[in-house]
Amino acid sequence: MQNQIEQILINKFIVKEKQNRYLKFLSKENTRRKFTKELYHFSDFNWKLFRKIPGSENERETITSKLKGKKNVSSCYIISDDSKFDGKIFSVEYAITNVVGIEGTILIFGDAEIVYYEGEQRHNRYINA
């Protein structure tokens, strides 16, 4: 069964023409890796909904600051090429401390109120605007 948080992420933040493809990938364990492997160089977000976090800006502080206005956000769902974290839910604090910095990873806070993406290249970090 498709994870509801993943559905929200795809429907809200991925370009329309790729949504069905990625929903299918994520719905089955044997095709999930096709999606997670693309996360290092992911290009199918609707980038108008994100802002790049410049190298001079601390990503942990940026996420924490954005979360301050979201009192009901207490968990973080992770999609990652790192199988230690992929498909798991962690506390906000744990995710910020231990998962931010891992390339090929999307952190989804709450019901996708805040989404953080980290790609492979240096300073390839984005947060929804």
TIVO-2410 file (N, C-alpha, C; in nm, 3 decimals):
# residues 129
REC num residu      c1      c2      c3 atome chaine
REC   1      M   0.084  -0.119   0.000     N      A
REC   1      M   0.000   0.000   0.000    CA      A
REC   1      M   0.089   0.125   0.000     C      A
REC   2      Q   0.049   0.222  -0.078     N      A
REC   2      Q   0.123   0.348  -0.090    CA      A
REC   2      Q   0.114   0.427   0.040     C      A
REC   3      N   0.225   0.476   0.086     N      A
REC   3      N   0.233   0.558   0.205    CA      A
REC   3      N   0.168   0.693   0.178     C      A
REC   4      Q   0.081   0.737   0.269     N      A
REC   4      Q   0.007   0.862   0.250    CA      A
REC   4      Q   0.100   0.985   0.243     C      A
REC   5      I   0.203   0.987   0.324     N      A
REC   5      I   0.297   1.100   0.322    CA      A
REC   5      I   0.368   1.107   0.187     C      A
REC   6      E   0.405   0.991   0.133     N      A
REC   6      E   0.469   0.989   0.001    CA      A
REC   6      E   0.374   1.038  -0.106     C      A
REC   7      Q   0.248   1.002  -0.097     N      A
REC   7      Q   0.148   1.051  -0.193    CA      A
REC   7      Q   0.136   1.202  -0.186     C      A
REC   8      I   0.132   1.256  -0.065     N      A
REC   8      I   0.121   1.400  -0.048    CA      A
REC   8      I   0.243   1.468  -0.110     C      A
REC   9      L   0.362   1.417  -0.080     N      A
REC   9      L   0.484   1.474  -0.135    CA      A
REC   9      L   0.479   1.476  -0.288     C      A
REC  10      I   0.450   1.362  -0.347     N      A
REC  10      I   0.449   1.351  -0.493    CA      A
REC  10      I   0.345   1.445  -0.554     C      A
REC  11      N   0.224   1.441  -0.501     N      A
REC  11      N   0.116   1.523  -0.558    CA      A
REC  11      N   0.137   1.673  -0.539     C      A
REC  12      K   0.206   1.710  -0.434     N      A
REC  12      K   0.222   1.852  -0.403    CA      A
REC  12      K   0.351   1.912  -0.461     C      A
REC  13      F   0.458   1.833  -0.470     N      A
REC  13      F   0.589   1.890  -0.501    CA      A
REC  13      F   0.658   1.838  -0.626     C      A
REC  14      I   0.604   1.733  -0.689     N      A
REC  14      I   0.667   1.677  -0.809    CA      A
REC  14      I   0.591   1.727  -0.932     C      A
REC  15      V   0.664   1.751  -1.040     N      A
REC  15      V   0.600   1.797  -1.164    CA      A
REC  15      V   0.493   1.697  -1.207     C      A
REC  16      K   0.384   1.749  -1.259     N      A
REC  16      K   0.266   1.667  -1.292    CA      A
REC  16      K   0.299   1.548  -1.381     C      A
REC  17      E   0.381   1.570  -1.483     N      A
REC  17      E   0.407   1.463  -1.581    CA      A
REC  17      E   0.484   1.345  -1.523     C      A
REC  18      K   0.543   1.359  -1.405     N      A
REC  18      K   0.618   1.249  -1.343    CA      A
REC  18      K   0.547   1.189  -1.221     C      A
REC  19      Q   0.438   1.246  -1.177     N      A
REC  19      Q   0.373   1.202  -1.054    CA      A
REC  19      Q   0.331   1.055  -1.058     C      A
REC  20      N   0.261   1.014  -1.161     N      A
REC  20      N   0.215   0.874  -1.167    CA      A
REC  20      N   0.331   0.775  -1.169     C      A
REC  21      R   0.434   0.809  -1.244     N      A
REC  21      R   0.552   0.723  -1.253    CA      A
REC  21      R   0.613   0.701  -1.115     C      A
REC  22      Y   0.633   0.810  -1.041     N      A
REC  22      Y   0.695   0.798  -0.910    CA      A
REC  22      Y   0.604   0.735  -0.806     C      A
REC  23      L   0.476   0.759  -0.816     N      A
REC  23      L   0.383   0.691  -0.725    CA      A
REC  23      L   0.390   0.540  -0.744     C      A
REC  24      K   0.401   0.496  -0.870     N      A
REC  24      K   0.414   0.353  -0.898    CA      A
REC  24      K   0.546   0.298  -0.844     C      A
REC  25      F   0.655   0.371  -0.865     N      A
REC  25      F   0.785   0.328  -0.813    CA      A
REC  25      F   0.780   0.308  -0.662     C      A
REC  26      L   0.724   0.406  -0.593     N      A
REC  26      L   0.724   0.401  -0.447    CA      A
REC  26      L   0.623   0.301  -0.389     C      A
REC  27      S   0.529   0.257  -0.469     N      A
REC  27      S   0.426   0.169  -0.418    CA      A
REC  27      S   0.472   0.024  -0.402     C      A
REC  28      K   0.583  -0.012  -0.463     N      A
REC  28      K   0.631  -0.151  -0.457    CA      A
REC  28      K   0.776  -0.153  -0.412     C      A
REC  29      E   0.806  -0.246  -0.325     N      A
REC  29      E   0.942  -0.257  -0.272    CA      A
REC  29      E   1.045  -0.282  -0.382     C      A
REC  30      N   1.009  -0.362  -0.481     N      A
REC  30      N   1.106  -0.397  -0.585    CA      A
REC  30      N   1.132  -0.283  -0.684     C      A
REC  31      T   1.047  -0.179  -0.688     N      A
REC  31      T   1.073  -0.065  -0.777    CA      A
REC  31      T   1.109   0.063  -0.700     C      A
REC  32      R   1.098   0.058  -0.570     N      A
REC  32      R   1.127   0.175  -0.487    CA      A
REC  32      R   1.269   0.227  -0.510     C      A
REC  33      R   1.365   0.136  -0.526     N      A
REC  33      R   1.504   0.175  -0.548    CA      A
REC  33      R   1.523   0.257  -0.675     C      A
REC  34      K   1.435   0.239  -0.773     N      A
REC  34      K   1.445   0.321  -0.895    CA      A
REC  34      K   1.426   0.469  -0.859     C      A
REC  35      F   1.335   0.494  -0.767     N      A
REC  35      F   1.311   0.631  -0.724    CA      A
REC  35      F   1.425   0.681  -0.634     C      A
REC  36      T   1.461   0.602  -0.532     N      A
REC  36      T   1.560   0.650  -0.436    CA      A
REC  36      T   1.698   0.670  -0.500     C      A
REC  37      K   1.732   0.590  -0.599     N      A
REC  37      K   1.861   0.608  -0.667    CA      A
REC  37      K   1.867   0.741  -0.743     C      A
REC  38      E   1.751   0.790  -0.788     N      A
REC  38      E   1.745   0.918  -0.860    CA      A
REC  38      E   1.763   1.038  -0.768     C      A
REC  39      L   1.755   1.017  -0.638     N      A
REC  39      L   1.758   1.130  -0.545    CA      A
REC  39      L   1.892   1.205  -0.542     C      A
REC  40      Y   1.998   1.141  -0.583     N      A
REC  40      Y   2.127   1.211  -0.584    CA      A
REC  40      Y   2.127   1.328  -0.683     C      A
REC  41      H   2.057   1.311  -0.793     N      A
REC  41      H   2.053   1.413  -0.897    CA      A
REC  41      H   1.908   1.442  -0.937     C      A
REC  42      F   1.819   1.449  -0.839     N      A
REC  42      F   1.676   1.460  -0.867    CA      A
REC  42      F   1.644   1.593  -0.932     C      A
REC  43      S   1.565   1.587  -1.040     N      A
REC  43      S   1.533   1.710  -1.113    CA      A
REC  43      S   1.384   1.731  -1.135     C      A
REC  44      D   1.301   1.646  -1.075     N      A
REC  44      D   1.158   1.651  -1.104    CA      A
REC  44      D   1.072   1.716  -0.997     C      A
REC  45      F   1.133   1.791  -0.907     N      A
REC  45      F   1.052   1.873  -0.818    CA      A
REC  45      F   0.996   1.989  -0.899     C      A
REC  46      N   0.886   2.045  -0.853     N      A
REC  46      N   0.838   2.173  -0.904    CA      A
REC  46      N   0.924   2.277  -0.832     C      A
REC  47      W   1.033   2.317  -0.894     N      A
REC  47      W   1.133   2.400  -0.828    CA      A
REC  47      W   1.081   2.537  -0.789     C      A
REC  48      K   0.969   2.579  -0.846     N      A
REC  48      K   0.911   2.708  -0.807    CA      A
REC  48      K   0.864   2.705  -0.661     C      A
REC  49      L   0.844   2.585  -0.607     N      A
REC  49      L   0.796   2.571  -0.469    CA      A
REC  49      L   0.911   2.562  -0.368     C      A
REC  50      F   1.034   2.568  -0.415     N      A
REC  50      F   1.151   2.552  -0.329    CA      A
REC  50      F   1.243   2.672  -0.340     C      A
REC  51      R   1.328   2.683  -0.241     N      A
REC  51      R   1.437   2.779  -0.250    CA      A
REC  51      R   1.566   2.706  -0.217     C      A
REC  52      K   1.671   2.743  -0.287     N      A
REC  52      K   1.803   2.684  -0.264    CA      A
REC  52      K   1.859   2.741  -0.135     C      A
REC  53      I   1.918   2.655  -0.055     N      A
REC  53      I   1.985   2.700   0.067    CA      A
REC  53      I   2.130   2.726   0.029     C      A
REC  54      P   2.173   2.852   0.033     N      A
REC  54      P   2.310   2.883  -0.009    CA      A
REC  54      P   2.413   2.822   0.086     C      A
REC  55      G   2.534   2.806   0.036     N      A
REC  55      G   2.641   2.744   0.114    CA      A
REC  55      G   2.671   2.817   0.244     C      A
REC  56      S   2.646   2.946   0.247     N      A
REC  56      S   2.674   3.025   0.367    CA      A
REC  56      S   2.568   3.007   0.476     C      A
REC  57      E   2.458   2.944   0.442     N      A
REC  57      E   2.347   2.928   0.535    CA      A
REC  57      E   2.350   2.788   0.596     C      A
REC  58      N   2.330   2.779   0.726     N      A
REC  58      N   2.328   2.650   0.795    CA      A
REC  58      N   2.192   2.584   0.774     C      A
REC  59      E   2.190   2.469   0.711     N      A
REC  59      E   2.064   2.402   0.678    CA      A
REC  59      E   1.986   2.359   0.802     C      A
REC  60      R   2.055   2.317   0.906     N      A
REC  60      R   1.986   2.276   1.030    CA      A
REC  60      R   1.913   2.395   1.093     C      A
REC  61      E   1.979   2.510   1.096     N      A
REC  61      E   1.915   2.631   1.150    CA      A
REC  61      E   1.799   2.676   1.063     C      A
REC  62      T   1.814   2.662   0.932     N      A
REC  62      T   1.707   2.699   0.840    CA      A
REC  62      T   1.582   2.614   0.864     C      A
REC  63      I   1.601   2.484   0.877     N      A
REC  63      I   1.489   2.394   0.901    CA      A
REC  63      I   1.425   2.423   1.036     C      A
REC  64      T   1.508   2.437   1.139     N      A
REC  64      T   1.457   2.464   1.274    CA      A
REC  64      T   1.378   2.594   1.278     C      A
REC  65      S   1.428   2.695   1.212     N      A
REC  65      S   1.360   2.824   1.208    CA      A
REC  65      S   1.224   2.812   1.139     C      A
REC  66      K   1.221   2.739   1.030     N      A
REC  66      K   1.095   2.722   0.955    CA      A
REC  66      K   0.994   2.640   1.036     C      A
REC  67      L   1.043   2.548   1.117     N      A
REC  67      L   0.955   2.464   1.199    CA      A
REC  67      L   0.892   2.540   1.316     C      A
REC  68      K   0.952   2.650   1.356     N      A
REC  68      K   0.901   2.725   1.473    CA      A
REC  68      K   0.755   2.765   1.457     C      A
REC  69      G   0.713   2.795   1.339     N      A
REC  69      G   0.574   2.834   1.315    CA      A
REC  69      G   0.479   2.716   1.298     C      A
REC  70      K   0.531   2.596   1.307     N      A
REC  70      K   0.452   2.474   1.286    CA      A
REC  70      K   0.446   2.393   1.415     C      A
REC  71      K   0.364   2.434   1.506     N      A
REC  71      K   0.356   2.372   1.639    CA      A
REC  71      K   0.314   2.225   1.635     C      A
REC  72      N   0.235   2.187   1.535     N      A
REC  72      N   0.182   2.050   1.531    CA      A
REC  72      N   0.275   1.951   1.460     C      A
REC  73      V   0.390   1.994   1.415     N      A
REC  73      V   0.484   1.906   1.346    CA      A
REC  73      V   0.577   1.844   1.449     C      A
REC  74      S   0.564   1.712   1.469     N      A
REC  74      S   0.647   1.644   1.568    CA      A
REC  74      S   0.728   1.528   1.510     C      A
REC  75      S   0.704   1.498   1.381     N      A
REC  75      S   0.775   1.384   1.322    CA      A
REC  75      S   0.828   1.419   1.183     C      A
REC  76      C   0.919   1.335   1.138     N      A
REC  76      C   0.980   1.353   1.007    CA      A
REC  76      C   0.985   1.217   0.936     C      A
REC  77      Y   0.924   1.212   0.820     N      A
REC  77      Y   0.928   1.090   0.737    CA      A
REC  77      Y   1.041   1.109   0.635     C      A
REC  78      I   1.116   1.002   0.612     N      A
REC  78      I   1.234   1.013   0.527    CA      A
REC  78      I   1.226   0.920   0.407     C      A
REC  79      I   1.259   0.977   0.293     N      A
REC  79      I   1.281   0.898   0.171    CA      A
REC  79      I   1.428   0.918   0.137     C      A
REC  80      S   1.502   0.808   0.127     N      A
REC  80      S   1.646   0.822   0.109    CA      A
REC  80      S   1.704   0.702   0.036     C      A
REC  81      D   1.815   0.726  -0.031     N      A
REC  81      D   1.889   0.616  -0.090    CA      A
REC  81      D   1.961   0.537   0.019     C      A
REC  82      D   1.974   0.594   0.137     N      A
REC  82      D   2.034   0.525   0.250    CA      A
REC  82      D   1.926   0.439   0.317     C      A
REC  83      S   1.938   0.309   0.307     N      A
REC  83      S   1.834   0.217   0.356    CA      A
REC  83      S   1.817   0.223   0.508     C      A
REC  84      K   1.916   0.277   0.581     N      A
REC  84      K   1.901   0.292   0.726    CA      A
REC  84      K   1.787   0.388   0.760     C      A
REC  85      F   1.760   0.482   0.669     N      A
REC  85      F   1.662   0.586   0.697    CA      A
REC  85      F   1.538   0.578   0.609     C      A
REC  86      D   1.549   0.519   0.491     N      A
REC  86      D   1.439   0.520   0.394    CA      A
REC  86      D   1.312   0.456   0.448     C      A
REC  87      G   1.202   0.530   0.432     N      A
REC  87      G   1.070   0.479   0.470    CA      A
REC  87      G   1.044   0.479   0.619     C      A
REC  88      K   1.126   0.550   0.694     N      A
REC  88      K   1.111   0.550   0.840    CA      A
REC  88      K   1.069   0.688   0.891     C      A
REC  89      I   1.008   0.686   1.007     N      A
REC  89      I   0.965   0.808   1.074    CA      A
REC  89      I   1.053   0.829   1.197     C      A
REC  90      F   1.101   0.952   1.213     N      A
REC  90      F   1.183   0.988   1.327    CA      A
REC  90      F   1.129   1.116   1.389     C      A
REC  91      S   1.175   1.146   1.510     N      A
REC  91      S   1.140   1.274   1.570    CA      A
REC  91      S   1.207   1.384   1.488     C      A
REC  92      V   1.153   1.503   1.497     N      A
REC  92      V   1.209   1.617   1.427    CA      A
REC  92      V   1.355   1.638   1.469     C      A
REC  93      E   1.380   1.632   1.599     N      A
REC  93      E   1.515   1.654   1.650    CA      A
REC  93      E   1.613   1.551   1.597     C      A
REC  94      Y   1.574   1.424   1.597     N      A
REC  94      Y   1.662   1.318   1.548    CA      A
REC  94      Y   1.693   1.340   1.400     C      A
REC  95      A   1.590   1.369   1.322     N      A
REC  95      A   1.609   1.388   1.177    CA      A
REC  95      A   1.704   1.504   1.149     C      A
REC  96      I   1.686   1.615   1.217     N      A
REC  96      I   1.771   1.731   1.194    CA      A
REC  96      I   1.915   1.701   1.236     C      A
REC  97      T   1.932   1.635   1.347     N      A
REC  97      T   2.066   1.606   1.399    CA      A
REC  97      T   2.138   1.496   1.321     C      A
REC  98      N   2.065   1.391   1.282     N      A
REC  98      N   2.129   1.271   1.229    CA      A
REC  98      N   2.111   1.244   1.080     C      A
REC  99      V   2.012   1.307   1.018     N      A
REC  99      V   1.984   1.276   0.878    CA      A
REC  99      V   2.020   1.391   0.785     C      A
REC 100      V   2.003   1.514   0.830     N      A
REC 100      V   2.045   1.628   0.748    CA      A
REC 100      V   2.194   1.612   0.720     C      A
REC 101      G   2.229   1.623   0.594     N      A
REC 101      G   2.368   1.604   0.553    CA      A
REC 101      G   2.388   1.476   0.474     C      A
REC 102      I   2.288   1.390   0.475     N      A
REC 102      I   2.298   1.265   0.399    CA      A
REC 102      I   2.246   1.290   0.257     C      A
REC 103      E   2.333   1.271   0.160     N      A
REC 103      E   2.298   1.297   0.020    CA      A
REC 103      E   2.194   1.196  -0.029     C      A
REC 104      G   2.114   1.241  -0.126     N      A
REC 104      G   2.011   1.155  -0.183    CA      A
REC 104      G   1.897   1.131  -0.086     C      A
REC 105      T   1.855   1.239  -0.018     N      A
REC 105      T   1.755   1.225   0.089    CA      A
REC 105      T   1.653   1.338   0.085     C      A
REC 106      I   1.528   1.300   0.113     N      A
REC 106      I   1.419   1.397   0.130    CA      A
REC 106      I   1.366   1.380   0.272     C      A
REC 107      L   1.357   1.489   0.347     N      A
REC 107      L   1.296   1.489   0.478    CA      A
REC 107      L   1.161   1.557   0.467     C      A
REC 108      I   1.058   1.488   0.513     N      A
REC 108      I   0.921   1.539   0.504    CA      A
REC 108      I   0.871   1.559   0.646     C      A
REC 109      F   0.857   1.684   0.686     N      A
REC 109      F   0.814   1.716   0.821    CA      A
REC 109      F   0.663   1.731   0.825     C      A
REC 110      G   0.600   1.663   0.923     N      A
REC 110      G   0.455   1.664   0.935    CA      A
REC 110      G   0.391   1.604   0.812     C      A
REC 111      D   0.285   1.664   0.766     N      A
REC 111      D   0.216   1.619   0.644    CA      A
REC 111      D   0.265   1.698   0.524     C      A
REC 112      A   0.396   1.706   0.510     N      A
REC 112      A   0.464   1.777   0.401    CA      A
REC 112      A   0.445   1.928   0.413     C      A
REC 113      E   0.432   1.977   0.537     N      A
REC 113      E   0.431   2.122   0.556    CA      A
REC 113      E   0.569   2.178   0.522     C      A
REC 114      I   0.671   2.102   0.560     N      A
REC 114      I   0.808   2.142   0.530    CA      A
REC 114      I   0.879   2.023   0.466     C      A
REC 115      V   0.943   2.049   0.353     N      A
REC 115      V   1.017   1.945   0.281    CA      A
REC 115      V   1.159   1.996   0.258     C      A
REC 116      Y   1.255   1.913   0.295     N      A
REC 116      Y   1.395   1.946   0.276    CA      A
REC 116      Y   1.456   1.839   0.186     C      A
REC 117      Y   1.532   1.882   0.086     N      A
REC 117      Y   1.597   1.789  -0.007    CA      A
REC 117      Y   1.747   1.815  -0.010     C      A
REC 118      E   1.823   1.706  -0.008     N      A
REC 118      E   1.968   1.717  -0.020    CA      A
REC 118      E   2.016   1.624  -0.130     C      A
REC 119      G   2.072   1.684  -0.235     N      A
REC 119      G   2.126   1.607  -0.346    CA      A
REC 119      G   2.274   1.577  -0.325     C      A
REC 120      E   2.340   1.537  -0.433     N      A
REC 120      E   2.478   1.491  -0.421    CA      A
REC 120      E   2.582   1.602  -0.421     C      A
REC 121      Q   2.571   1.697  -0.509     N      A
REC 121      Q   2.675   1.799  -0.519    CA      A
REC 121      Q   2.679   1.886  -0.394     C      A
REC 122      R   2.793   1.945  -0.373     N      A
REC 122      R   2.811   2.036  -0.260    CA      A
REC 122      R   2.709   2.150  -0.266     C      A
REC 123      H   2.646   2.176  -0.156     N      A
REC 123      H   2.545   2.282  -0.142    CA      A
REC 123      H   2.425   2.259  -0.233     C      A
REC 124      N   2.392   2.137  -0.260     N      A
REC 124      N   2.273   2.103  -0.338    CA      A
REC 124      N   2.160   2.075  -0.239     C      A
REC 125      R   2.114   2.182  -0.171     N      A
REC 125      R   2.016   2.170  -0.064    CA      A
REC 125      R   1.901   2.267  -0.091     C      A
REC 126      Y   1.780   2.217  -0.070     N      A
REC 126      Y   1.660   2.295  -0.098    CA      A
REC 126      Y   1.557   2.274   0.013     C      A
REC 127      I   1.477   2.377   0.035     N      A
REC 127      I   1.366   2.367   0.129    CA      A
REC 127      I   1.246   2.434   0.063     C      A
REC 128      N   1.127   2.380   0.090     N      A
REC 128      N   1.010   2.442   0.028    CA      A
REC 128      N   0.993   2.584   0.080     C      A
REC 129      A   0.956   2.672  -0.010     N      A
REC 129      A   0.947   2.816   0.023    CA      A
REC 129      A   0.824   2.846   0.106     C      A
***
